[in-house]
Amino acid sequence: MTVTTSKSAYALGLQDGFPFIIAVIPFAVLFGVVATEAGLDLLQVLSFSVVVIAGAAQFTALQLMIEEAPTLIILVTALAVNLRMAMYSASLTPYLGDAPLLTRAFVSYFLVDQSYACSIVRFEENPEWSTATRVSYFFGAITLVCPMWYVMTVVGALIGTSLPEWLALDFAVPITFLALIAPMLRTIPHLAAAVTSIVLALVFAFLPYNLGLLIAAVSAMAIGAELERRT
């Protein structure tokens, strides 16, 4: 699709974001089911998704809540899982940094893995796009993804424990992140960060409250950032 206007950029964003629905639906349903099984009511489940709007952090926090981990550990671990959002923000700032404040506020809220993965690729491919065109593309990419996350979270909460085990919805979690991460592993810093996170997560898997994940995430980001600085 040739992008010449903000309208066509929005349409391209819709097109690029649509395939993620395939993974978002089971991912969101699974969260709704797990959250209901953990004792959250429908309003709490929906509020969790609307306020946090980050699947990985939601699953991590929920698991720690089930394990009755200290509140501080839950908050710190969830924030560590979501630290990638800070890197996403820094990466998109050269492209969207001069947008109006209110627009940037909405971009910040809807900055999730899917919107970033689509946007950074298109923005790098089309450096001639104006800020308005980029903003239109960004919101196009997220138009279907986020509302579907909310809706299917509610569906999962309503279904609760009635889903048969053979559906195995948990497949959506690793598939979603593999689909997002794999195309981005294009440089040595990216690969180093990925390998570091995998190795350390396995090495420290014995630690309680998923603290191994916290160590792996912070270490991987530090190593990736340092290699990026040097190269």
C-alpha positions as CSV (number, residue, x, y, z in Angstrom):
1,M,0.0,0.0,0.0
2,T,1.3,3.4,-1.0
3,V,1.0,5.9,1.9
4,T,0.3,9.5,0.8
5,T,-2.1,10.8,3.5
6,S,-2.8,10.2,7.2
7,K,-5.9,8.3,6.1
8,S,-3.9,5.8,4.0
9,A,-1.4,5.5,6.8
10,Y,-4.2,4.6,9.3
11,A,-5.4,2.0,6.8
12,L,-1.9,0.5,6.5
13,G,-1.7,0.4,10.3
14,L,-5.0,-1.5,10.5
15,Q,-3.6,-3.9,7.9
16,D,-0.4,-4.5,9.7
17,G,-2.0,-4.8,13.2
18,F,-4.7,-7.2,12.1
19,P,-2.6,-10.5,12.1
20,F,-1.8,-10.0,15.8
21,I,-5.5,-10.6,16.6
22,I,-4.8,-14.3,16.0
23,A,-2.6,-14.4,19.1
24,V,-4.3,-11.7,21.1
25,I,-7.6,-13.5,21.3
26,P,-6.4,-16.7,23.0
27,F,-3.8,-14.7,25.1
28,A,-6.6,-12.4,26.5
29,V,-9.0,-15.3,27.0
30,L,-6.3,-17.2,28.9
31,F,-5.7,-14.2,31.2
32,G,-9.4,-13.8,31.9
33,V,-9.7,-17.5,32.8
34,V,-6.6,-17.6,35.0
35,A,-7.5,-14.3,36.8
36,T,-11.0,-15.7,37.5
37,E,-9.5,-18.9,38.8
38,A,-7.3,-16.8,41.1
39,G,-10.4,-15.2,42.7
40,L,-10.7,-11.9,40.8
41,D,-14.3,-10.8,39.9
42,L,-15.3,-9.6,36.5
43,L,-14.7,-5.9,37.2
44,Q,-11.3,-6.6,38.7
45,V,-10.3,-8.6,35.7
46,L,-11.4,-5.9,33.2
47,S,-9.8,-3.2,35.3
48,F,-6.5,-5.1,35.4
49,S,-6.4,-5.3,31.6
50,V,-7.5,-1.7,31.0
51,V,-5.1,-0.1,33.6
52,V,-2.1,-2.3,33.0
53,I,-2.7,-3.2,29.4
54,A,0.4,-5.4,29.3
55,G,-0.1,-9.2,29.1
56,A,3.3,-10.3,30.3
57,A,3.2,-8.0,33.3
58,Q,-0.4,-9.0,34.1
59,F,0.4,-12.7,34.1
60,T,3.6,-12.2,36.1
61,A,1.8,-10.0,38.7
62,L,-1.1,-12.5,38.9
63,Q,1.2,-15.4,39.5
64,L,2.9,-13.6,42.3
65,M,-0.4,-12.7,43.8
66,I,-1.4,-16.3,43.7
67,E,1.8,-17.2,45.5
68,E,1.1,-14.4,48.1
69,A,4.3,-12.7,47.3
70,P,5.0,-9.4,49.1
71,T,3.4,-6.4,47.4
72,L,6.7,-4.7,46.8
73,I,8.0,-7.8,45.0
74,I,4.9,-7.9,42.8
75,L,5.2,-4.2,41.9
76,V,9.0,-4.4,41.2
77,T,8.8,-7.5,39.1
78,A,5.9,-6.3,37.0
79,L,7.7,-3.0,36.4
80,A,10.9,-4.9,35.4
81,V,8.9,-6.9,32.9
82,N,7.5,-3.7,31.5
83,L,10.9,-1.9,31.4
84,R,11.0,-2.7,27.7
85,M,8.2,-0.1,27.3
86,A,10.7,2.6,28.3
87,M,13.1,1.4,25.6
88,Y,10.2,1.3,23.1
89,S,9.4,4.9,24.1
90,A,13.0,6.1,23.6
91,S,13.1,4.3,20.2
92,L,9.9,6.0,19.0
93,T,10.8,9.5,20.3
94,P,12.7,10.6,17.2
95,Y,9.6,9.8,15.1
96,L,6.7,10.9,17.4
97,G,8.5,13.2,19.9
98,D,7.1,16.5,18.4
99,A,3.5,15.4,18.4
100,P,1.1,17.4,20.6
101,L,1.2,16.5,24.3
102,L,-2.2,14.9,24.4
103,T,-1.4,12.8,21.4
104,R,1.8,11.6,23.0
105,A,-0.1,10.8,26.2
106,F,-2.4,8.5,24.2
107,V,0.5,7.0,22.3
108,S,2.1,6.2,25.7
109,Y,-0.9,4.4,26.9
110,F,-1.3,2.4,23.7
111,L,2.4,1.6,23.4
112,V,2.4,-2.2,23.6
113,D,4.5,-4.8,21.9
114,Q,2.3,-5.0,18.8
115,S,2.0,-1.3,18.2
116,Y,5.7,-0.9,18.6
117,A,6.7,-3.8,16.5
118,C,4.6,-2.5,13.6
119,S,5.5,1.1,14.0
120,I,9.2,1.0,14.3
121,V,9.5,-1.1,11.2
122,R,7.3,1.2,9.1
123,F,8.9,4.4,10.5
124,E,12.4,3.2,9.6
125,E,11.2,2.1,6.1
126,N,9.6,5.5,5.5
127,P,11.7,8.3,7.0
128,E,9.9,10.8,4.8
129,W,6.6,10.4,6.6
130,S,5.4,13.4,8.6
131,T,4.6,13.2,12.3
132,A,0.9,13.3,11.6
133,T,1.3,10.4,9.2
134,R,3.2,8.4,11.8
135,V,0.7,9.1,14.5
136,S,-2.1,7.9,12.1
137,Y,-0.2,4.7,11.4
138,F,0.4,4.0,15.1
139,F,-3.2,4.4,16.0
140,G,-4.3,2.3,13.0
141,A,-2.0,-0.5,14.2
142,I,-3.5,-0.5,17.7
143,T,-7.2,0.1,16.7
144,L,-8.1,-3.6,16.6
145,V,-5.5,-5.0,19.1
146,C,-6.3,-3.2,22.3
147,P,-10.1,-3.3,22.2
148,M,-9.8,-7.0,21.4
149,W,-7.6,-7.4,24.4
150,Y,-10.3,-5.8,26.6
151,V,-13.2,-7.7,25.1
152,M,-11.6,-11.2,25.1
153,T,-10.3,-10.7,28.7
154,V,-14.0,-10.3,29.7
155,V,-14.9,-13.3,27.7
156,G,-12.2,-15.4,29.5
157,A,-13.5,-14.2,32.8
158,L,-17.0,-15.1,31.9
159,I,-16.0,-18.5,30.7
160,G,-13.9,-19.1,33.8
161,T,-13.1,-22.8,34.4
162,S,-15.6,-24.1,31.8
163,L,-13.0,-24.3,29.1
164,P,-11.8,-27.9,28.3
165,E,-8.1,-28.6,29.0
166,W,-7.5,-29.8,25.4
167,L,-7.8,-26.2,24.1
168,A,-4.4,-25.4,25.7
169,L,-4.8,-21.6,25.3
170,D,-1.5,-21.1,27.0
171,F,0.2,-21.6,23.6
172,A,-0.6,-18.0,22.8
173,V,1.8,-16.6,25.3
174,P,5.1,-17.9,23.9
175,I,3.9,-17.7,20.3
176,T,2.9,-14.0,20.7
177,F,6.4,-13.0,22.0
178,L,8.3,-15.2,19.5
179,A,6.4,-13.5,16.7
180,L,7.2,-10.1,18.1
181,I,10.8,-10.6,19.1
182,A,12.2,-12.8,16.3
183,P,12.0,-10.2,13.5
184,M,13.8,-7.7,15.7
185,L,16.9,-9.8,16.4
186,R,18.9,-8.1,13.7
187,T,22.0,-6.9,15.5
188,I,24.6,-8.2,17.9
189,P,23.2,-6.1,20.9
190,H,19.7,-7.5,20.2
191,L,21.0,-11.1,20.1
192,A,23.2,-10.6,23.2
193,A,20.3,-9.3,25.2
194,A,18.1,-12.2,24.1
195,V,20.7,-14.8,24.9
196,T,21.5,-13.2,28.2
197,S,17.8,-13.1,29.3
198,I,17.3,-16.8,28.3
199,V,20.5,-18.0,30.1
200,L,20.0,-16.0,33.3
201,A,16.3,-16.9,33.5
202,L,17.2,-20.6,33.4
203,V,20.1,-20.2,35.8
204,F,18.0,-18.3,38.4
205,A,14.8,-20.2,37.9
206,F,15.1,-21.6,41.4
207,L,14.7,-18.2,43.1
208,P,11.2,-17.6,44.7
209,Y,8.7,-15.1,43.4
210,N,10.1,-15.1,39.9
211,L,13.1,-13.1,41.0
212,G,15.1,-14.9,38.4
213,L,13.0,-13.2,35.8
214,L,13.8,-9.8,37.3
215,I,17.6,-10.5,37.3
216,A,17.5,-11.8,33.8
217,A,15.5,-8.8,32.4
218,V,17.7,-6.1,34.0
219,S,20.9,-7.9,33.1
220,A,19.8,-8.4,29.5
221,M,18.9,-4.8,29.0
222,A,22.2,-3.6,30.6
223,I,24.2,-5.9,28.3
224,G,22.3,-5.0,25.2
225,A,22.5,-1.2,26.0
226,E,26.3,-1.4,26.6
227,L,26.9,-3.3,23.4
228,E,24.7,-0.8,21.5
229,R,26.8,2.0,23.0
230,R,30.1,0.5,22.0
231,T,29.0,-0.3,18.4
